[in-house]
Amino acid sequence: MDFGQLILGYLKGALLIIEVIFLFGILVIAHEYGHFIAAKLSGMRVDEFAVGFGKKLLSWTRGETEYTIRAVPLGGFNRIYGMDVEEDEERIKREQEEAKAKTSEETAVTKGGIKGADVVAPDYSLAPKDDPRAFVNRPIHQRIAVVIAGPIANIIAAVVIVFLMGIAIGFPAAELGGVIPGGPAAGQGLMAGDVITHLNGVRLSSTADLHRTVAFSRGEALQLAGLRGREHFEVSVIPQAVRLVDTFFCRVGFVYLSDGTVIYNYPGSPSERAGIDRGDIILSVDDLRFPSHRLQIESGNGILKLEVYRGYKQETLFIDYFESELVRDSYSPFGYFFDDTGLISTVIPNGIADEGGLLAGDLITGGETATWTQTIEDEPAQAPKVTTIEYLRDGQTRRARLDPDPTYARIQVYMDDAAYPILVGLPYDHRLVHAGMQSGDEIVSIEGVPTPNGITAFLEFEHQIGNTVTVIALSNSEERAFVVPIPSGSNFEELQEFFAGLHFKTRYLPADLKSSFMAGIGKTVDIATFIFMTIGMLVTGEASLNELAGPVGIATITYEAASSGLVDLINIMVLLSVNLAIFNLLPFPALDGGRLVFMVAEAIFRRPVVTVRIENFIHIAGFLLLLLFAMFITYQDVLRIIFGR
């Protein structure tokens, strides 16, 4: 690395720090401002509104409130009179000592013959019961309003961020990169290059809106509207139901959903040895892009090449399933493995068999075992009916009802945000840069294949993995040819770096006020739903704490989002804002939700359940536990960065 590259690396690091501080600062200020406004409207006295922590750098007073900017810009706080007894006591003691010292000094001067000014002793009473402006003396509904106002402000901020994006620059609609022949989308005439702008009459703000609605549709027709070139079109598409028994199983050891998300990995299987993890998203199999095909491995020997998306990065894995015992094992589409005798060796968590009560070690004695022996093409067109099987456990015959679950659906397209074939954010050491290309170049064709949009350019690079290609591009308004060697599939790191640095200029389509507002509400609700689902999975053990991101992880994700474009950065801001709101509402001491628990209890019993001092002690203990938790998550973040976990 030369000196220029080293300096550039330091500048990027500095940009990362500034960006994260600025982003998080905006969200925290919004949160604290919510508390501040609610307290003011409730008639409470707010002594200080601070941005940051530590030593005061700048302060000014307006009315009775001091506004400060402090040295550590990682948060902020409100000092509401009568809300924190311990803090008030320390402040009052300090002010009393300062006043006493000042009075002694003035008395000494007076004795020396100079008359001092009259000193009026301030009222240092600690939130007396007759002081209506103290937090503890306000009606319970006002105190509850002040506590929940911070999270509500973050929810409002999330909606406003999306709304402003819509009216200022528009939204990136969903552009189809391919339509699978014979699927519902192809049957209604949708084509590669079509841009979907509206779903059921509502403006899309990203491809995620369409993915979500399709996945959870239950047979109802979806009204899609968009653009084909400059022509407007409208179609009605009924997504194809994807049953849980249709959760395709790769015989090398893992189970995945129709969108490619790995949900289970068989212990000791070839896929586990190859490094497949739960949560990985399959992008392609043997250079065929998912989901334009289905995994059809039933038996045999060979090497399987998988492209997966993991932790905001694309990786290539190779699975050797030569002479694997697992290949010769039998698998039921209802979610369990069994051998020739009917002995169940594995039950897939959260699958139909698991929900039906089956366990590893059960012996199937009757019923429809539904072995998965036919190839995917031979799969029945209709979902199998409810199946009942008989099995032995501890010498007793039992029965299990296996009921397919029509939860998921698809329209059989793959898509990305609408984008021009114009390169943006190219890393300084990218292969395209070494070939002479730069950010701002517009790709016209790759190996003679026209690239009218960003997604076709990306896909064509995928199709040429391992080859040296000729790229025709407009560079500084001049059409030029560039020779670009694309890394091979066996060169994991370079291939990953090549595609990770490949970004195209997002195409934004205008949105009106109503569409922007509805998009803001929709995205905020979606993120909140996802967060609550994640919390539920953490509680049930379906998700691990190792999968959470702390300050370091958030900083890394934020930087990657910023380098990917404005839309990703906005999505991260909205995600963090909703996260901040929900996290603060959790019923844990030191959080807004923890304070809310005591207030709700007070409202129910019509009196405080503990003294203010005891409650504050509980909150301090909770804060220390949260600090330890943050240290643990940060440790996990560092491990992921160092070891690539």
C-alpha positions as CSV (number, residue, x, y, z in Angstrom):
1,M,0.0,0.0,0.0
2,D,1.5,3.3,-1.1
3,F,1.3,6.6,1.0
4,G,-1.7,7.9,-1.0
5,Q,-3.7,4.8,-0.4
6,L,-2.8,4.9,3.3
7,I,-4.0,8.5,3.6
8,L,-7.2,7.6,1.7
9,G,-7.8,4.8,4.1
10,Y,-7.4,7.2,7.1
11,L,-9.8,9.7,5.5
12,K,-12.4,6.9,5.0
13,G,-12.0,6.0,8.6
14,A,-12.5,9.6,9.7
15,L,-15.5,9.8,7.4
16,L,-17.0,6.7,9.1
17,I,-16.6,8.2,12.6
18,I,-18.1,11.6,11.6
19,E,-20.9,10.0,9.7
20,V,-21.9,7.6,12.5
21,I,-21.7,10.3,15.2
22,F,-23.8,12.7,13.1
23,L,-26.4,10.1,12.2
24,F,-26.8,8.8,15.7
25,G,-26.7,12.3,17.1
26,I,-29.7,13.3,15.0
27,L,-31.8,10.3,16.2
28,V,-30.9,10.8,19.8
29,I,-31.7,14.6,19.7
30,A,-35.0,13.7,18.2
31,H,-35.6,11.2,21.0
32,E,-34.7,13.7,23.7
33,Y,-36.6,16.5,22.1
34,G,-39.7,14.4,22.4
35,H,-39.2,14.2,26.1
36,F,-38.4,17.9,26.2
37,I,-41.5,19.0,24.4
38,A,-43.8,16.7,26.4
39,A,-42.3,18.0,29.7
40,K,-42.8,21.7,28.6
41,L,-46.3,21.1,27.5
42,S,-47.1,19.4,30.8
43,G,-45.9,22.4,32.8
44,M,-42.7,20.7,34.1
45,R,-39.5,22.6,34.7
46,V,-36.7,21.5,32.4
47,D,-33.4,22.7,33.8
48,E,-31.2,21.5,30.9
49,F,-31.4,20.1,27.4
50,A,-28.0,18.6,26.5
51,V,-26.5,17.3,23.3
52,G,-23.7,14.9,24.2
53,F,-22.2,14.0,27.5
54,G,-19.2,15.1,29.6
55,K,-17.8,18.6,29.8
56,K,-19.8,21.5,28.5
57,L,-18.3,23.1,25.4
58,L,-21.1,25.6,24.7
59,S,-24.1,26.7,26.6
60,W,-26.8,29.3,26.5
61,T,-30.0,30.0,28.5
62,R,-33.4,30.7,27.2
63,G,-36.1,31.1,29.8
64,E,-35.5,28.7,32.6
65,T,-33.7,26.1,30.5
66,E,-30.0,25.8,29.8
67,Y,-29.1,24.4,26.4
68,T,-25.7,22.8,26.3
69,I,-23.4,21.0,23.8
70,R,-21.0,18.7,25.5
71,A,-17.7,17.1,24.7
72,V,-18.8,13.5,24.0
73,P,-21.2,13.6,21.1
74,L,-22.7,10.1,21.6
75,G,-26.2,10.9,22.9
76,G,-27.9,13.5,25.0
77,F,-30.2,14.0,27.9
78,N,-32.9,16.2,29.5
79,R,-32.6,17.3,33.2
80,I,-36.2,17.5,34.3
81,Y,-36.7,18.9,37.8
82,G,-37.8,16.2,40.2
83,M,-37.3,13.3,37.8
84,D,-33.9,12.0,39.1
85,V,-33.6,12.3,42.9
86,E,-29.9,11.3,43.1
87,E,-28.9,13.7,40.4
88,D,-30.9,16.6,42.0
89,E,-29.4,15.9,45.4
90,E,-25.8,16.1,44.0
91,R,-26.6,19.2,42.0
92,I,-28.2,20.9,45.0
93,K,-25.4,20.0,47.3
94,R,-22.9,21.4,44.9
95,E,-24.9,24.6,44.4
96,Q,-25.2,25.0,48.2
97,E,-21.5,24.7,48.7
98,E,-20.8,27.2,46.0
99,A,-23.4,29.6,47.5
100,K,-21.9,29.2,50.9
101,A,-18.4,29.9,49.7
102,K,-19.7,33.0,47.9
103,T,-21.5,34.2,51.0
104,S,-18.4,33.7,53.1
105,E,-16.3,35.7,50.7
106,E,-18.8,38.6,50.6
107,T,-19.0,38.6,54.4
108,A,-15.3,38.9,54.6
109,V,-15.2,41.8,52.2
110,T,-18.0,43.5,54.2
111,K,-16.0,43.2,57.5
112,G,-13.2,44.9,55.7
113,G,-15.3,48.0,55.3
114,I,-17.0,47.3,51.9
115,K,-20.7,46.6,52.0
116,G,-21.6,43.4,50.1
117,A,-24.7,42.9,48.0
118,D,-27.7,41.4,49.6
119,V,-27.6,37.6,49.1
120,V,-31.0,36.0,48.6
121,A,-30.7,32.3,49.5
122,P,-32.2,30.2,46.7
123,D,-34.8,27.5,47.4
124,Y,-32.9,24.3,47.5
125,S,-35.9,22.1,48.6
126,L,-35.8,18.8,46.8
127,A,-39.1,18.6,44.7
128,P,-41.4,19.4,47.7
129,K,-44.9,18.0,47.5
130,D,-46.4,21.4,47.0
131,D,-44.2,22.2,43.9
132,P,-46.5,21.6,41.0
133,R,-43.7,21.9,38.4
134,A,-41.6,18.9,39.7
135,F,-41.9,15.7,37.6
136,V,-42.8,13.6,40.6
137,N,-45.7,15.9,41.5
138,R,-47.4,16.0,38.1
139,P,-50.5,13.8,37.3
140,I,-49.6,10.2,36.3
141,H,-50.9,10.6,32.8
142,Q,-48.6,13.5,32.2
143,R,-45.6,11.6,33.5
144,I,-46.4,8.7,31.3
145,A,-46.7,11.1,28.3
146,V,-43.3,12.5,29.0
147,V,-41.7,9.0,29.2
148,I,-43.2,7.7,26.0
149,A,-42.7,11.0,24.1
150,G,-39.1,10.1,23.3
151,P,-39.9,6.8,21.5
152,I,-42.8,8.4,19.8
153,A,-40.5,11.1,18.5
154,N,-38.2,8.5,17.0
155,I,-41.2,6.8,15.3
156,I,-42.3,10.2,13.9
157,A,-38.7,10.9,12.8
158,A,-38.7,7.6,10.8
159,V,-41.9,8.5,9.0
160,V,-40.6,12.1,8.3
161,I,-37.3,10.8,6.9
162,V,-39.0,8.6,4.4
163,F,-41.6,11.3,3.6
164,L,-38.9,13.9,2.9
165,M,-37.1,11.5,0.7
166,G,-40.2,10.9,-1.3
167,I,-41.0,14.6,-1.9
168,A,-37.4,15.7,-2.4
169,I,-36.0,13.0,-4.8
170,G,-38.6,10.3,-5.1
171,F,-38.3,6.5,-4.4
172,P,-36.3,3.8,-6.2
173,A,-39.0,1.5,-7.5
174,A,-38.6,-2.3,-8.1
175,E,-37.0,-3.1,-11.5
176,L,-37.3,-6.6,-12.8
177,G,-34.0,-8.2,-13.7
178,G,-35.6,-11.4,-14.9
179,V,-39.0,-13.1,-15.2
180,I,-39.1,-16.9,-14.8
181,P,-40.8,-18.7,-17.7
182,G,-44.1,-20.3,-16.8
183,G,-44.5,-18.3,-13.5
184,P,-47.4,-16.0,-12.5
185,A,-45.5,-12.9,-13.6
186,A,-44.6,-14.2,-17.0
187,G,-48.2,-15.4,-17.5
188,Q,-49.4,-11.8,-17.1
189,G,-46.9,-10.4,-19.5
190,L,-44.3,-8.9,-17.1
191,M,-40.8,-8.6,-18.7
192,A,-37.2,-8.0,-17.6
193,G,-36.7,-4.3,-17.4
194,D,-40.2,-3.5,-16.2
195,V,-40.3,-1.1,-13.3
196,I,-43.0,-1.7,-10.7
197,T,-44.0,1.7,-9.1
198,H,-47.3,0.9,-7.4
199,L,-48.6,-2.1,-5.4
200,N,-52.4,-2.3,-4.8
201,G,-52.6,1.4,-5.6
202,V,-49.8,2.4,-3.1
203,R,-46.5,3.9,-4.2
204,L,-43.5,1.5,-3.6
205,S,-40.6,2.9,-1.7
206,S,-38.3,-0.1,-2.3
207,T,-38.3,-3.6,-3.5
208,A,-38.8,-4.8,0.0
209,D,-42.4,-3.5,-0.1
210,L,-43.1,-5.9,-3.0
211,H,-41.2,-8.8,-1.5
212,R,-43.1,-8.5,1.8
213,T,-46.5,-8.3,0.3
214,V,-45.9,-11.2,-2.1
215,A,-44.5,-13.4,0.7
216,F,-47.5,-13.1,2.9
217,S,-50.2,-13.0,0.3
218,R,-52.7,-15.9,0.6
219,G,-54.1,-16.3,-2.9
220,E,-55.4,-12.8,-3.4
221,A,-54.5,-11.0,-6.7
222,L,-51.9,-8.2,-6.5
223,Q,-52.5,-5.1,-8.6
224,L,-49.1,-4.0,-10.0
225,A,-48.6,-0.8,-11.9
226,G,-45.4,0.6,-13.4
227,L,-43.4,1.6,-16.4
228,R,-42.1,-0.2,-19.5
229,G,-39.8,2.3,-21.0
230,R,-42.1,5.4,-21.1
231,E,-45.3,3.4,-21.3
232,H,-47.5,2.9,-18.3
233,F,-48.9,-0.6,-17.6
234,E,-51.2,-2.3,-15.0
235,V,-51.4,-6.0,-14.4
236,S,-53.1,-8.3,-11.9
237,V,-50.9,-11.2,-10.6
238,I,-51.9,-14.0,-8.3
239,P,-48.7,-15.2,-6.5
240,Q,-48.0,-18.9,-6.5
241,A,-48.5,-20.5,-3.1
242,V,-45.3,-22.0,-1.6
243,R,-46.1,-24.6,1.1
244,L,-43.8,-25.4,3.9
245,V,-43.5,-28.9,2.4
246,D,-42.3,-27.0,-0.6
247,T,-39.4,-25.7,1.5
248,F,-36.8,-27.2,-0.7
249,F,-34.3,-29.5,0.9
250,C,-30.8,-29.8,-0.6
251,R,-29.7,-33.3,0.1
252,V,-26.2,-32.1,1.1
253,G,-27.6,-31.0,4.5
254,F,-29.6,-27.8,4.7
255,V,-33.1,-26.5,4.4
256,Y,-34.1,-23.2,2.9
257,L,-37.2,-21.2,2.1
258,S,-38.5,-20.1,-1.3
259,D,-36.6,-16.9,-1.0
260,G,-33.3,-18.8,-0.5
261,T,-32.9,-18.1,3.3
262,V,-31.3,-21.1,5.0
263,I,-33.3,-22.1,8.0
264,Y,-31.6,-25.3,9.1
265,N,-28.3,-27.0,8.7
266,Y,-28.0,-30.7,9.4
267,P,-25.2,-31.2,12.1
268,G,-22.1,-32.9,10.6
269,S,-23.4,-32.6,7.0
270,P,-21.3,-31.6,4.1
271,S,-23.0,-28.2,4.0
272,E,-22.1,-27.6,7.7
273,R,-18.5,-28.5,7.0
274,A,-18.5,-26.2,4.1
275,G,-19.6,-23.3,6.3
276,I,-23.3,-22.8,5.5
277,D,-25.0,-20.9,8.3
278,R,-28.6,-20.4,9.3
279,G,-29.7,-17.0,7.8
280,D,-27.5,-17.2,4.7
281,I,-29.4,-16.3,1.5
282,I,-28.8,-18.4,-1.6
283,L,-28.1,-16.2,-4.6
284,S,-27.1,-18.8,-7.2
285,V,-26.3,-22.5,-7.5
286,D,-23.7,-23.8,-10.0
287,D,-23.8,-20.3,-11.6
288,L,-27.6,-20.5,-12.1
289,R,-29.3,-17.5,-10.3
290,F,-31.7,-18.4,-7.6
291,P,-34.8,-18.7,-7.8
292,S,-34.8,-19.3,-11.5
293,H,-34.3,-23.0,-10.7
294,R,-34.6,-25.4,-7.8
295,L,-32.0,-27.5,-6.1
296,Q,-32.5,-31.0,-7.5
297,I,-29.8,-32.9,-5.7
298,E,-31.3,-36.3,-4.7
299,S,-28.3,-38.6,-4.8
300,G,-24.9,-38.9,-6.4
301,N,-21.4,-37.5,-6.1
302,G,-20.0,-34.1,-6.9
303,I,-19.1,-30.5,-5.9
304,L,-21.9,-27.9,-5.5
305,K,-21.0,-24.2,-5.9
306,L,-23.2,-21.8,-3.9
307,E,-23.3,-18.0,-4.0
308,V,-24.7,-16.8,-0.7
309,Y,-25.5,-13.4,0.8
310,R,-24.3,-13.1,4.4
311,G,-24.0,-10.1,6.7
312,Y,-24.2,-7.6,3.8
313,K,-21.6,-9.5,1.9
314,Q,-21.6,-12.0,-1.0
315,E,-19.6,-15.2,-0.5
316,T,-18.9,-18.2,-2.6
317,L,-19.0,-21.7,-1.0
318,F,-18.2,-25.1,-2.4
319,I,-19.8,-28.2,-0.9
320,D,-18.4,-31.7,-1.5
321,Y,-21.1,-34.3,-1.1
322,F,-19.1,-37.2,-2.5
323,E,-20.3,-40.5,-0.9
324,S,-22.1,-38.7,1.8
325,E,-24.3,-40.8,4.1
326,L,-26.7,-38.0,4.3
327,V,-27.3,-38.2,0.6
328,R,-28.5,-41.8,1.1
329,D,-30.7,-40.9,4.0
330,S,-34.5,-40.4,3.4
331,Y,-36.2,-37.1,3.9
332,S,-39.8,-36.2,4.3
333,P,-41.1,-32.9,2.9
334,F,-42.9,-32.5,6.2
335,G,-39.6,-31.8,7.9
336,Y,-37.8,-34.9,9.3
337,F,-35.1,-37.5,8.4
338,F,-35.6,-41.2,8.7
339,D,-33.8,-44.4,7.7
340,D,-35.0,-47.5,6.0
341,T,-36.5,-48.9,9.3
342,G,-38.6,-45.7,9.8
343,L,-36.4,-44.4,12.7
344,I,-36.4,-40.6,12.8
345,S,-32.9,-39.2,13.1
346,T,-33.6,-35.5,12.8
347,V,-36.6,-33.2,13.1
348,I,-36.2,-29.8,11.6
349,P,-36.9,-27.0,14.1
350,N,-40.1,-25.1,13.4
351,G,-41.1,-27.5,10.6
352,I,-44.4,-29.3,10.2
353,A,-43.1,-32.4,11.9
354,D,-41.8,-30.4,14.8
355,E,-45.1,-28.6,15.2
356,G,-46.8,-32.0,15.0
357,G,-44.8,-33.3,18.0
358,L,-42.4,-35.6,16.4
359,L,-38.9,-36.1,18.0
360,A,-35.6,-37.7,16.9
361,G,-35.7,-41.3,18.0
362,D,-39.4,-41.9,17.1
363,L,-40.1,-44.9,15.0
364,I,-42.6,-44.6,12.2
365,T,-44.9,-47.6,12.1
366,G,-47.7,-46.5,9.7
367,G,-49.4,-43.7,7.8
368,E,-48.1,-41.7,4.9
369,T,-44.4,-41.3,5.3
370,A,-44.3,-39.1,2.3
371,T,-40.7,-39.8,1.3
372,W,-39.2,-37.3,-1.0
373,T,-38.0,-39.5,-3.9
374,Q,-39.2,-37.8,-7.0
375,T,-37.3,-34.9,-8.6
376,I,-38.5,-31.4,-8.3
377,E,-40.1,-31.4,-11.7
378,D,-42.3,-34.3,-10.6
379,E,-43.6,-32.5,-7.6
380,P,-47.4,-32.6,-7.4
381,A,-49.1,-29.4,-8.7
382,Q,-51.4,-29.3,-5.8
383,A,-50.4,-29.2,-2.1
384,P,-50.7,-32.5,-0.4
385,K,-53.6,-32.9,2.0
386,V,-53.2,-33.1,5.8
387,T,-51.2,-36.3,6.6
388,T,-51.5,-38.4,9.7
389,I,-48.7,-40.8,10.6
390,E,-48.4,-43.4,13.4
391,Y,-45.1,-43.8,15.3
392,L,-43.7,-45.5,18.4
393,R,-42.2,-43.6,21.4
394,D,-41.2,-45.3,24.6
395,G,-43.2,-48.4,23.5
396,Q,-46.4,-46.5,23.0
397,T,-48.1,-46.0,19.6
398,R,-48.9,-42.3,18.9
399,R,-50.3,-40.3,16.0
400,A,-49.2,-37.0,14.6
401,R,-51.1,-34.7,12.3
402,L,-49.0,-33.0,9.7
403,D,-50.7,-30.0,8.2
404,P,-49.0,-28.1,5.3
405,D,-48.7,-24.3,5.9
406,P,-49.4,-22.0,2.9
407,T,-47.5,-19.1,4.4
408,Y,-45.1,-18.1,1.6
409,A,-45.8,-17.1,-2.0
410,R,-43.9,-16.0,-5.0
411,I,-44.5,-14.3,-8.4
412,Q,-41.3,-15.8,-9.8
413,V,-39.2,-12.8,-10.6
414,Y,-36.0,-11.5,-9.2
415,M,-35.5,-7.8,-8.9
416,D,-33.5,-4.9,-7.5
417,D,-34.0,-1.2,-7.0
418,A,-34.3,0.7,-10.3
419,A,-30.9,1.9,-11.3
420,Y,-29.0,3.4,-14.3
421,P,-26.0,1.5,-15.6
422,I,-23.8,4.3,-14.2
423,L,-21.0,3.3,-11.7
424,V,-20.9,5.0,-8.3
425,G,-18.7,4.6,-5.3
426,L,-16.0,2.5,-7.0
427,P,-13.3,1.5,-4.5
428,Y,-9.9,2.9,-5.4
429,D,-8.5,-0.7,-5.7
430,H,-11.4,-2.2,-7.7
431,R,-10.6,-4.2,-10.8
432,L,-12.7,-1.8,-12.9
433,V,-10.5,1.0,-11.7
434,H,-7.4,-0.9,-12.6
435,A,-8.9,-1.4,-16.1
436,G,-9.2,2.4,-16.4
437,M,-12.8,2.9,-15.5
438,Q,-14.1,5.3,-12.8
439,S,-17.2,6.4,-11.0
440,G,-19.6,8.1,-13.3
441,D,-18.8,5.9,-16.3
442,E,-22.0,4.5,-18.0
443,I,-21.8,0.9,-19.1
444,V,-23.2,0.4,-22.5
445,S,-22.5,-3.4,-23.0
446,I,-20.5,-6.3,-21.5
447,E,-19.2,-8.8,-24.0
448,G,-21.6,-7.4,-26.6
449,V,-24.6,-7.8,-24.3
450,P,-26.5,-4.4,-23.9
451,T,-26.9,-3.2,-20.4
452,P,-29.9,-0.8,-20.3
453,N,-30.0,-0.7,-16.5
454,G,-28.0,-1.4,-13.4
455,I,-29.4,-4.8,-12.7
456,T,-28.7,-6.2,-16.2
457,A,-25.1,-5.0,-15.9
458,F,-24.7,-6.6,-12.5
459,L,-26.2,-9.9,-13.8
460,E,-24.0,-9.9,-16.8
461,F,-20.9,-9.5,-14.7
462,E,-22.2,-12.5,-12.7
463,H,-22.6,-14.6,-15.8
464,Q,-18.9,-13.8,-16.8
465,I,-17.3,-15.0,-13.5
466,G,-13.8,-16.3,-14.2
467,N,-13.7,-14.7,-17.7
468,T,-11.9,-11.6,-19.1
469,V,-14.6,-9.4,-20.6
470,T,-14.7,-6.3,-22.8
471,V,-16.8,-3.5,-21.3
472,I,-18.0,-0.7,-23.6
473,A,-18.7,2.4,-21.5
474,L,-19.2,6.1,-21.9
475,S,-16.4,7.7,-20.0
476,N,-16.2,11.6,-20.0
477,S,-18.8,11.6,-22.8
478,E,-16.5,9.3,-25.0
479,E,-17.3,5.7,-25.8
480,R,-14.4,3.5,-24.9
481,A,-13.6,-0.2,-24.5
482,F,-12.1,-1.6,-21.3
483,V,-10.7,-5.1,-20.7
484,V,-11.7,-6.4,-17.3
485,P,-10.6,-9.8,-15.8
486,I,-13.4,-11.0,-13.4
487,P,-12.2,-13.2,-10.6
488,S,-12.9,-16.9,-10.7
489,G,-15.3,-18.8,-8.4
490,S,-12.4,-20.4,-6.6
491,N,-10.9,-17.0,-5.7
492,F,-13.5,-16.2,-2.9
493,E,-12.0,-13.0,-1.5
494,E,-11.4,-11.2,-4.8
495,L,-14.8,-12.2,-6.2
496,Q,-16.4,-11.0,-3.1
497,E,-14.6,-7.7,-3.3
498,F,-15.5,-7.3,-7.0
499,F,-19.2,-7.6,-6.4
500,A,-19.2,-5.7,-3.1
501,G,-17.7,-2.7,-4.8
502,L,-20.1,-2.8,-7.8
503,H,-22.7,-0.1,-7.3
504,F,-24.9,1.7,-9.8
505,K,-26.6,5.0,-9.7
506,T,-30.1,4.6,-8.2
507,R,-33.0,5.7,-10.4
508,Y,-35.4,7.8,-8.4
509,L,-39.0,8.2,-9.5
510,P,-41.1,11.1,-8.3
511,A,-43.8,10.6,-5.5
512,D,-46.6,12.9,-4.4
513,L,-47.2,14.0,-0.8
514,K,-49.8,11.3,0.0
515,S,-47.6,8.5,-1.5
516,S,-44.6,9.7,0.4
517,F,-46.5,9.9,3.7
518,M,-48.0,6.4,3.3
519,A,-44.6,5.1,2.3
520,G,-43.2,6.5,5.5
521,I,-45.9,4.9,7.6
522,G,-45.6,1.6,5.8
523,K,-41.8,1.3,6.1
524,T,-41.9,2.2,9.8
525,V,-44.6,-0.4,10.5
526,D,-42.6,-3.0,8.6
527,I,-39.4,-2.4,10.5
528,A,-41.3,-2.4,13.9
529,T,-42.9,-5.7,13.0
530,F,-39.5,-7.2,12.1
531,I,-38.0,-6.0,15.3
532,F,-40.7,-7.5,17.4
533,M,-40.4,-10.7,15.5
534,T,-36.6,-10.7,16.2
535,I,-37.2,-10.0,19.9
536,G,-39.6,-13.0,20.0
537,M,-37.0,-15.2,18.3
538,L,-34.4,-14.1,20.9
539,V,-36.7,-15.0,23.7
540,T,-37.6,-18.4,22.2
541,G,-34.0,-19.2,21.3
542,E,-34.6,-19.2,17.5
543,A,-32.1,-16.4,17.2
544,S,-28.8,-15.9,19.0
545,L,-27.4,-12.8,20.8
546,N,-24.3,-13.3,18.6
547,E,-26.4,-12.1,15.6
548,L,-27.0,-8.7,17.2
549,A,-25.0,-5.7,16.2
550,G,-23.6,-3.2,18.8
551,P,-22.0,0.2,18.3
552,V,-19.1,-1.1,16.2
553,G,-21.4,-3.2,14.1
554,I,-23.8,-0.3,13.6
555,A,-20.9,1.9,12.6
556,T,-19.7,-0.7,10.0
557,I,-23.2,-1.2,8.6
558,T,-23.8,2.5,8.4
559,Y,-20.5,3.1,6.5
560,E,-21.4,0.2,4.0
561,A,-24.8,1.7,3.5
562,A,-23.4,5.1,2.8
563,S,-21.0,3.7,0.2
564,S,-23.9,1.8,-1.4
565,G,-26.0,5.0,-2.0
566,L,-28.5,7.3,-0.5
567,V,-31.4,4.9,-0.3
568,D,-29.4,2.4,1.8
569,L,-28.3,5.2,4.2
570,I,-31.9,6.4,4.5
571,N,-33.0,2.8,5.2
572,I,-30.4,2.5,8.0
573,M,-31.5,5.8,9.5
574,V,-35.1,4.7,9.6
575,L,-34.1,1.3,11.0
576,L,-32.0,2.8,13.7
577,S,-34.7,5.3,14.6
578,V,-37.4,2.6,15.0
579,N,-34.9,0.5,16.8
580,L,-34.1,3.3,19.3
581,A,-37.9,3.7,19.9
582,I,-38.6,0.1,20.5
583,F,-35.5,-0.6,22.5
584,N,-36.3,2.3,24.9
585,L,-39.8,0.9,25.4
586,L,-38.6,-2.5,26.6
587,P,-39.7,-3.0,30.2
588,F,-36.1,-3.0,31.6
589,P,-34.7,-0.7,34.3
590,A,-32.9,2.5,33.1
591,L,-34.9,2.5,29.8
592,D,-38.1,4.5,29.2
593,G,-40.0,1.2,29.3
594,G,-38.6,0.5,32.8
595,R,-39.9,3.8,34.1
596,L,-43.2,3.2,32.4
597,V,-43.6,-0.1,34.4
598,F,-43.4,1.7,37.7
599,M,-45.9,4.4,36.5
600,V,-48.4,1.9,35.2
601,A,-48.2,0.1,38.5
602,E,-48.7,3.4,40.3
603,A,-51.8,4.1,38.1
604,I,-53.2,0.7,38.9
605,F,-52.6,0.8,42.7
606,R,-53.3,4.5,42.9
607,R,-50.0,5.0,44.8
608,P,-46.3,4.5,44.2
609,V,-45.2,0.9,44.5
610,V,-41.7,1.9,45.7
611,T,-40.1,5.1,46.9
612,V,-38.4,7.4,44.3
613,R,-35.0,6.6,45.8
614,I,-35.5,2.8,45.5
615,E,-36.8,3.2,41.9
616,N,-33.7,5.2,41.0
617,F,-31.4,2.5,42.6
618,I,-33.2,-0.1,40.4
619,H,-32.6,2.1,37.3
620,I,-28.9,2.5,38.2
621,A,-28.5,-1.3,38.5
622,G,-30.3,-1.7,35.2
623,F,-28.0,0.8,33.5
624,L,-24.9,-1.2,34.7
625,L,-26.4,-4.4,33.3
626,L,-27.1,-2.6,30.0
627,L,-23.5,-1.4,30.0
628,L,-22.2,-4.9,30.4
629,F,-24.5,-6.1,27.6
630,A,-23.2,-3.4,25.3
631,M,-19.7,-4.5,26.1
632,F,-20.6,-8.1,25.2
633,I,-22.2,-7.1,21.9
634,T,-19.2,-4.8,21.1
635,Y,-16.9,-7.8,21.7
636,Q,-19.0,-9.8,19.2
637,D,-18.7,-7.0,16.7
638,V,-14.9,-6.9,17.0
639,L,-14.7,-10.7,16.6
640,R,-16.8,-10.4,13.4
641,I,-14.5,-7.8,12.0
642,I,-11.3,-9.5,12.9
643,F,-12.2,-13.1,12.1
644,G,-14.9,-12.4,9.5
645,R,-17.6,-14.2,11.5
